[in-house]
Amino acid sequence: MNRIGVLTSGEDAPGMNAAIRAVVRSGLYHDIEMVGVKYGFQGLLNESAEKLDAASVGSILQRGGTVLQSYITEEISKEAGQKKAIENLKKLKIDALIVIGGRDALHVTQSLASRGFPCIGIPATIDNDIPGIEETIGFDTALNTVIDYIDRIRDTASSHEKTSIVEVAGKDTGNLALYSGLAGGAESIVIPEKKEDVESIVEQIKRGSGNRYSIIVVAEGSVSGIDLNAKLKEEAGIESRVTVLGHTQRGGAPTARDRVLASRLGAYAIDLLMNNETGKLVGIKNNQPVNFDFDEIFSQEPRIDERMYYLSGRLSS
Ligand code: F6P
């Protein structure tokens, strides 16, 4: 193995830069030529790649976002796009590719690997929604960002004895809402995995409306904060304020935990390639880096820890 490429794809997550740095510096340590592919898979389709040295990943460890940029393209999900990407990888003399990203990015990585190109996937998404992977890069930072906002909102909600709805990320999975709701002491948590309709959510909130004030954390994929607000007013006469955290959750300096996770997984991805192990997704289990076959991961559905959901209910009453 002489030349390894690295790219970030899909939505950015804090800690991606720390992972890029770890990949590049670990590769260089093994005398591998390292190449950064810009703009995710789109860059691969456009042959947009540049050689990276140790200095080119200097001072990025602490920065949010991704210095390699990211892009979402449909073309790479199709057979023709994947074939073209592999042709371009060969043209660029890249022997293996490391992809840092969330579910969609890792699905594409799986496809490239199954077409015979050596690939490793590093899970990075604030959603923490890769089945079987305990924690994705970016989740801890986003969680701390959300908690910071919940704490601030609680100060105001308690001073004015008002209900506040905080809408957090999570289109298909409610992990961020669940963890931030528990850590932020939310009175209600609304997540896509608990398929209550809005009426029963309103009922549940009405039952708790004896509270002086309350914080409702809602994952964007269950019901929008705006819609929930309207329903609460219409059906329960409860006035609330809505804060949609949106992209504030994606930006910001990664926490120490995310930097450590990203550094370990980045270095481990290179270790695997050095041992000629490819077609793997990396993660941490029992505090040790481990690897999984893509099929093993993607044959499962992302799940929340039900016990945490009930625990948060018990603690908030
Ligand atoms: O991956 C993080 C995330 O916040 C998802 O939860 C959400 O579905 C998506 O990004 C939204 O991204 P955008 O607002 O850029 O479309």
Boltz pocket constraint, residues with backbone or C-beta under 6 A from the ligand:
constraints:
  - pocket:
      binder: B
      contacts: [[A, 11], [A, 12], [A, 102], [A, 125], [A, 126], [A, 127], [A, 169], [A, 170], [A, 171], [A, 246]]
      max_distance: 6.0
